[in-house]
Structures are given as C-alpha cells and as structure tokens.
Amino acid sequence: MTTTEQQISRHWDYAEATLKALRERGLRPTPELYHVWFVYFAEENPEILRVIDAVQASGDQLAEDTLLQLYYRYIFDRQAADFLQRGMEDFSELVENSDECLTTAKSGLGSYGDLLNRSLKTLEKHKEVSPVLREVISHTDQMKETIDNLHKRLDSYLNSVALLQRELDETRERSYTDGLTRVSNRMYFEEQLALLAAEYDASANPEPFCVMMVDLDQFKSVNDRFGHRIGDEILVLIASMLKANIKGRDIVARYGGDEFAILLPQTPLADAMALAEDMSKRIAAREIKSKSSGASYGHMTVSVGAAQYVANEGGAKLIDRADSALYRAKKDGRNRNFAAE
C-alpha cells in the first residue's frame, strides 16, 4: 500500500469511528459535532484529546454543549475544514478509481464466464465434461458475485463521502457568515482581501481595488434607548441595504459590532466614493421600522472611510488607512464620507 493509500485509509477509519461515536452516545450528526470527533480520532488537537479523555475517564456523559465549546474554541477555522476536505476528496478519488477497476474486472470476468459456459455446452454434447471445468465455472460465478457485492459497498462509501462533503460545505458557509446579519464575517473578508492584495502585487497590470469601512452613527444611543433586540434589527436592515448596493465580486462583511467592511475589486477610489455617497443617502432616507410591531425608530446615518490599495502595502495597512478616514468622518460630524490620503 502506498503512502497516499495509507493516509486515505486512515481518514476513512477516522470517519467510521466518528459516526460510531455519534451513534453510541446518541448525539445529533451535526457538522460541528462530527468535526470534533473526527479531529479527536485523528489526534490533531491535544486540547480536544485532553478534554474528551478526561470526561470519558470520569464516567460522565459528554454533553453537546461541551463538544460545541470545543468546536468553536479549537476547530472553527479554515485550516481544519481544509484538512477534512482533503481527506474526503482523496478517499473519494480512491473509491472511484477502485470502482473503475472493478468494472473492468467484472467485464473481463463476464466474458471469461461466457466462454466457459459455451465450452461446457460443447463438451456436454460430446459427453466429455470434466469435474474440473464445472468447479472452475462455479468459482467464476462466485467471483462475479463478490465483485457485485464490492460494487455495492463502494457505492455506499461514495454516498457517505458525498454526505460528509455536503455537511462540510454547510459548516464552511456558516464559518464565513455572520450569524446575525447573514453577510460575510471578518474572517472571510480578511481572507479575500489578502488574496486580492497578493493578486494585485503579482500582476504586471493590476486593476485598482478599494476597501470601505462603514460605521453606524450613534448606534450605542439606539441600543440604550430601544434595547439590543431593536439594535439587532437595525444591524440586519443596514447590512441588507449595504449588500443591495454592491455587485459582482464585491463583498460586504460585518467587521465588528456596528462596523461593516466592504471590499470593492476592480474599483478606483473615485468610484468607491461615488458609491459611498449614494449608499449613505439611501440609508439616511430610509425610515427604520420594527419588523414585528411596525413602530418607527426614526432614521439612521452612517459614516464611511475609503482607501485604494497601494502596491505591496498589504491588507492590514489598507484597512488602517480606511479606518483613519472613517475616524475623520466621525470626528467631522458624522454622516460623512472621507477618502484616505
């Protein structure tokens, strides 16, 4: 067995052990719980090993809350998801290749079986049938049945892998999405910004791109006056309005609290500022109403800072410059849009 095949075999062993652990403990087969147990059996994280082993040694039942805490503390990142993804893709490829080999073998064995049966009929006519030939035909039929059973098992494995991949895709999507506003989260935004900056720096003729930092004006007073539930409704509304103003590869992300970040590929600073102006006017003109009661909470404004990427400055510095412009907009009286110098 090659090194790659050994690695694939281990990945499948981890997956089987994980499904067994979930069944035996009566746990829901959610992507998060599956992921924790998979990492446990793969021995990829010593803290997860320590906690689970300690609970099991004490004889206590592992609660879902404990496992979810382990997931969000130690696994909730792209690296771990990629680890699982690679394993399942490698295993899936191995199974598909094996299935092709079995199909070829089955075809050849079928032709060989047909030849033996024709030979048997010819010999029966001449009453010269050998017991050895009958035994060969019997074993040939058994081999065909074995191959059919292997096909069924491989199909089952492929279905299991497809299910795990769907669960992993759902986990990935959740890990890149802000739970409240349903726009992208900070982690996804920064990953895409880093990729765009690297693409820009490596290109002989790079296209300009910008970052906008958007902050809700006096949002704390809204929370203090109406409560956090209404504050959350307002955040969701503003996020949807920001998203409605972008297109193509543009990304809106909740960067933290009441601050949003917008990534604008293929956009020079002048266009970014025109977008900021239009977007700010639309938000200021929108009356904020409660979805449940219809009560009006007045109007909300935003301040915006924008910056265009400069070669080799990196994503972090670009965000700092956009943040500085945002700070100037807030200091100048709010409901302003400033470009970085």
C-alpha positions as CSV (number, residue, x, y, z in Angstrom):
1,M,0.0,0.0,0.0
2,T,1.4,3.4,-1.0
3,T,1.7,6.3,1.5
4,T,-1.2,8.1,-0.1
5,E,-3.4,5.0,0.1
6,Q,-2.4,4.6,3.8
7,Q,-3.4,8.2,4.5
8,I,-6.7,7.7,2.8
9,S,-7.3,4.5,4.7
10,R,-6.7,6.4,8.0
11,H,-9.1,9.2,7.0
12,W,-11.8,6.6,6.4
13,D,-11.0,4.9,9.7
14,Y,-11.4,8.3,11.5
15,A,-14.8,8.9,9.7
16,E,-16.1,5.4,10.6
17,A,-15.0,5.9,14.3
18,T,-16.6,9.3,14.3
19,L,-20.0,8.1,13.1
20,K,-19.9,5.2,15.6
21,A,-19.1,7.6,18.4
22,L,-22.1,9.8,17.5
23,R,-24.4,6.8,17.3
24,E,-23.3,5.2,20.6
25,R,-23.7,8.5,22.5
26,G,-27.0,9.4,21.0
27,L,-25.5,12.7,19.6
28,R,-27.0,14.5,16.7
29,P,-24.9,14.1,13.5
30,T,-24.4,17.8,13.0
31,P,-21.3,19.1,11.1
32,E,-19.9,20.6,14.3
33,L,-20.2,17.5,16.5
34,Y,-18.9,15.3,13.6
35,H,-16.0,17.7,13.2
36,V,-15.0,17.5,16.9
37,W,-15.0,13.7,17.0
38,F,-13.1,13.5,13.7
39,V,-10.4,15.7,15.0
40,Y,-10.3,13.7,18.2
41,F,-9.8,10.4,16.5
42,A,-7.2,12.0,14.1
43,E,-5.4,13.3,17.2
44,E,-5.0,16.6,15.5
45,N,-5.6,18.8,18.6
46,P,-4.1,17.9,22.0
47,E,-6.6,20.0,23.9
48,I,-9.6,18.2,22.4
49,L,-7.9,14.9,23.2
50,R,-7.3,16.0,26.8
51,V,-10.9,17.3,27.5
52,I,-12.7,14.3,25.9
53,D,-10.4,11.7,27.5
54,A,-10.9,13.4,30.9
55,V,-14.7,13.4,30.6
56,Q,-14.8,9.8,29.5
57,A,-12.4,8.7,32.2
58,S,-14.7,10.3,34.8
59,G,-17.6,8.2,33.5
60,D,-19.7,11.4,32.8
61,Q,-21.7,11.8,29.6
62,L,-20.2,14.1,27.0
63,A,-22.8,16.9,26.6
64,E,-23.4,18.5,23.3
65,D,-22.6,21.9,24.8
66,T,-19.2,20.7,25.8
67,L,-18.5,19.4,22.3
68,L,-19.7,22.7,20.7
69,Q,-17.5,24.7,23.0
70,L,-14.5,22.6,21.8
71,Y,-15.6,23.1,18.2
72,Y,-15.8,26.9,18.4
73,R,-12.7,27.2,20.6
74,Y,-10.3,24.9,18.7
75,I,-11.7,24.0,15.3
76,F,-13.7,26.9,13.9
77,D,-11.2,27.8,11.2
78,R,-10.4,27.2,7.6
79,Q,-7.4,25.0,8.2
80,A,-9.3,22.3,10.0
81,A,-12.0,22.3,7.3
82,D,-9.4,22.0,4.6
83,F,-7.9,19.0,6.5
84,L,-11.2,17.2,6.4
85,Q,-11.9,18.3,2.8
86,R,-8.6,16.9,1.5
87,G,-9.1,13.6,3.3
88,M,-12.6,13.1,1.8
89,E,-11.5,14.2,-1.7
90,D,-8.6,11.7,-1.6
91,F,-10.8,8.9,-0.3
92,S,-13.5,9.7,-2.9
93,E,-10.9,9.6,-5.7
94,L,-9.5,6.2,-4.4
95,V,-13.0,4.7,-4.3
96,E,-13.9,6.0,-7.8
97,N,-10.6,4.5,-9.2
98,S,-11.3,1.2,-7.4
99,D,-14.8,1.2,-8.8
100,E,-13.5,1.6,-12.4
101,C,-11.0,-1.2,-11.8
102,L,-13.8,-3.5,-10.6
103,T,-16.0,-2.6,-13.6
104,T,-13.1,-3.6,-15.9
105,A,-12.5,-6.8,-14.0
106,K,-16.2,-7.6,-14.0
107,S,-16.4,-7.1,-17.7
108,G,-13.4,-9.3,-18.3
109,L,-14.7,-12.0,-15.9
110,G,-18.1,-11.9,-17.6
111,S,-16.5,-12.6,-21.0
112,Y,-14.5,-15.4,-19.5
113,G,-17.6,-16.9,-17.8
114,D,-19.5,-16.8,-21.1
115,L,-16.6,-18.6,-22.8
116,L,-16.5,-21.3,-20.1
117,N,-20.3,-21.8,-20.4
118,R,-20.1,-22.2,-24.1
119,S,-17.3,-24.7,-23.7
120,L,-19.4,-26.6,-21.2
121,K,-22.3,-26.9,-23.6
122,T,-20.0,-28.1,-26.3
123,L,-18.4,-30.7,-24.1
124,E,-21.8,-31.8,-22.8
125,K,-22.8,-32.6,-26.3
126,H,-19.8,-34.9,-26.6
127,K,-20.2,-36.2,-23.0
128,E,-16.7,-35.2,-22.2
129,V,-17.3,-32.8,-19.3
130,S,-14.5,-32.6,-16.7
131,P,-15.3,-32.1,-13.0
132,V,-12.5,-29.5,-13.0
133,L,-14.3,-27.4,-15.6
134,R,-17.5,-27.5,-13.5
135,E,-15.5,-26.3,-10.5
136,V,-13.9,-23.5,-12.5
137,I,-17.3,-22.3,-13.6
138,S,-18.6,-22.4,-10.1
139,H,-15.7,-20.3,-8.8
140,T,-16.1,-17.9,-11.7
141,D,-19.7,-17.3,-10.7
142,Q,-18.7,-16.8,-7.1
143,M,-16.1,-14.2,-8.2
144,K,-18.7,-12.3,-10.2
145,E,-21.0,-12.3,-7.1
146,T,-18.1,-11.0,-5.0
147,I,-17.4,-8.2,-7.4
148,D,-21.1,-7.2,-7.4
149,N,-21.0,-7.0,-3.6
150,L,-17.9,-4.9,-3.8
151,H,-19.6,-2.5,-6.2
152,K,-22.4,-2.1,-3.7
153,R,-20.0,-1.4,-0.8
154,L,-18.1,1.2,-2.9
155,D,-21.4,2.9,-3.8
156,S,-22.3,3.1,-0.1
157,Y,-18.8,4.6,0.7
158,L,-19.2,7.2,-2.1
159,N,-22.7,8.1,-0.8
160,S,-21.2,8.5,2.7
161,V,-18.4,10.7,1.4
162,A,-20.9,12.8,-0.5
163,L,-22.9,13.3,2.6
164,L,-19.9,14.3,4.6
165,Q,-18.8,16.8,1.9
166,R,-22.2,18.4,2.0
167,E,-22.0,18.7,5.7
168,L,-18.5,20.2,5.5
169,D,-19.7,22.7,2.8
170,E,-22.5,23.8,5.2
171,T,-20.0,24.2,8.0
172,R,-17.7,26.2,5.8
173,E,-20.6,28.5,4.8
174,R,-21.5,29.1,8.4
175,S,-17.9,29.7,9.4
176,Y,-17.7,32.5,6.8
177,T,-21.1,34.1,7.6
178,D,-22.1,36.5,10.4
179,G,-24.7,34.8,12.5
180,L,-26.9,37.9,12.9
181,T,-26.7,39.9,9.7
182,R,-26.1,36.9,7.3
183,V,-23.4,38.9,5.4
184,S,-19.8,37.7,5.4
185,N,-17.8,37.8,8.6
186,R,-14.5,39.4,9.4
187,M,-12.5,36.1,8.8
188,Y,-13.8,35.7,5.3
189,F,-13.4,39.4,4.4
190,E,-9.7,39.4,5.5
191,E,-9.0,36.2,3.6
192,Q,-10.5,37.6,0.4
193,L,-8.6,40.9,1.0
194,A,-5.3,39.0,1.4
195,L,-5.9,37.1,-1.9
196,L,-6.8,40.3,-3.8
197,A,-3.7,42.1,-2.5
198,A,-1.5,39.1,-3.4
199,E,-3.1,39.1,-6.9
200,Y,-2.5,42.8,-7.3
201,D,1.1,42.7,-6.2
202,A,1.9,39.8,-8.5
203,S,0.3,41.4,-11.6
204,A,2.1,43.4,-14.2
205,N,-1.0,45.4,-14.9
206,P,-3.1,45.2,-11.7
207,E,-6.6,46.6,-11.5
208,P,-7.4,49.0,-8.7
209,F,-9.4,48.0,-5.7
210,C,-10.7,49.6,-2.6
211,V,-11.9,49.0,0.9
212,M,-14.6,50.9,2.6
213,M,-15.2,50.9,6.4
214,V,-18.8,51.8,7.4
215,D,-19.8,52.7,10.9
216,L,-23.4,53.3,12.2
217,D,-23.6,56.8,13.7
218,Q,-24.5,57.0,17.4
219,F,-25.6,53.3,17.4
220,K,-24.9,53.0,21.2
221,S,-27.6,55.5,21.9
222,V,-30.0,53.5,19.8
223,N,-29.2,50.4,21.9
224,D,-29.5,52.3,25.1
225,R,-32.9,53.9,24.1
226,F,-34.6,51.0,22.4
227,G,-32.8,47.9,23.6
228,H,-30.5,45.4,22.0
229,R,-33.3,43.5,20.2
230,I,-34.2,46.6,18.2
231,G,-30.5,47.3,17.7
232,D,-30.1,43.9,16.2
233,E,-33.0,44.5,13.8
234,I,-31.3,47.8,12.7
235,L,-28.0,46.0,12.1
236,V,-29.8,43.4,9.9
237,L,-31.5,46.1,8.0
238,I,-28.3,48.1,7.4
239,A,-26.5,45.0,6.3
240,S,-29.2,44.2,3.8
241,M,-29.1,47.8,2.4
242,L,-25.3,47.6,2.1
243,K,-25.5,44.3,0.3
244,A,-28.1,45.7,-2.1
245,N,-25.7,48.4,-3.2
246,I,-22.9,46.0,-4.3
247,K,-22.4,43.8,-7.3
248,G,-20.2,41.1,-8.8
249,R,-17.2,40.2,-6.7
250,D,-17.9,42.9,-4.1
251,I,-18.1,41.7,-0.5
252,V,-19.9,43.2,2.5
253,A,-18.8,41.9,5.9
254,R,-19.7,42.6,9.5
255,Y,-16.3,43.7,10.8
256,G,-17.2,44.0,14.4
257,G,-20.1,45.4,16.5
258,D,-21.8,48.1,14.4
259,E,-18.9,48.4,11.9
260,F,-19.0,46.9,8.4
261,A,-16.3,46.5,5.8
262,I,-16.8,46.4,2.0
263,L,-14.3,45.0,-0.5
264,L,-14.5,46.5,-4.0
265,P,-12.4,44.7,-6.6
266,Q,-11.9,46.5,-9.9
267,T,-12.9,49.8,-8.4
268,P,-10.8,53.0,-8.3
269,L,-11.2,55.4,-5.3
270,A,-13.3,57.9,-7.2
271,D,-15.9,55.2,-7.9
272,A,-15.7,53.9,-4.4
273,M,-16.5,57.4,-3.1
274,A,-19.4,57.8,-5.5
275,L,-20.8,54.5,-4.2
276,A,-20.3,55.7,-0.6
277,E,-22.2,58.9,-1.3
278,D,-25.1,57.1,-2.9
279,M,-25.2,54.4,-0.3
280,S,-25.2,56.9,2.6
281,K,-28.1,58.9,1.1
282,R,-30.2,55.8,0.6
283,I,-29.6,54.7,4.3
284,A,-30.3,58.2,5.6
285,A,-33.6,58.4,3.7
286,R,-34.8,55.0,4.9
287,E,-37.2,55.1,7.9
288,I,-36.3,52.5,10.4
289,K,-39.3,50.4,11.4
290,S,-39.7,47.4,13.7
291,K,-40.5,44.2,11.7
292,S,-42.7,42.9,14.5
293,S,-44.7,46.0,15.6
294,G,-44.2,48.4,12.7
295,A,-43.1,51.1,15.2
296,S,-40.9,53.8,13.8
297,Y,-37.4,54.4,15.2
298,G,-36.6,57.3,13.0
299,H,-33.6,57.4,10.6
300,M,-30.1,56.1,10.8
301,T,-27.0,57.5,9.2
302,V,-23.6,56.0,8.5
303,S,-20.0,57.4,8.3
304,V,-17.7,55.9,5.6
305,G,-13.9,55.8,5.2
306,A,-12.5,54.5,1.9
307,A,-8.9,53.7,0.7
308,Q,-7.5,52.4,-2.5
309,Y,-4.8,49.7,-2.4
310,V,-1.2,50.8,-2.9
311,A,1.2,48.1,-4.2
312,N,2.9,45.9,-1.5
313,E,1.2,47.7,1.4
314,G,-0.7,44.6,2.4
315,G,-4.3,44.2,3.5
316,A,-3.8,45.3,7.2
317,K,-2.3,48.7,6.2
318,L,-5.1,49.3,3.7
319,I,-7.7,48.7,6.4
320,D,-5.8,51.0,8.8
321,R,-5.9,53.8,6.2
322,A,-9.6,53.3,5.6
323,D,-10.2,53.3,9.3
324,S,-8.3,56.5,9.7
325,A,-10.6,58.1,7.0
326,L,-13.6,56.8,8.9
327,Y,-12.3,58.3,12.1
328,R,-12.0,61.7,10.3
329,A,-15.6,61.3,9.0
330,K,-16.9,60.6,12.5
331,K,-14.9,63.5,14.0
332,D,-16.1,65.9,11.4
333,G,-19.7,65.5,12.5
334,R,-20.8,62.0,11.3
335,N,-22.9,61.2,8.2
336,R,-19.7,61.9,6.2
337,N,-17.7,60.1,3.6
338,F,-13.9,60.5,3.6
339,A,-11.2,59.1,1.4
340,A,-7.8,58.1,2.8
341,E,-4.9,60.4,1.9
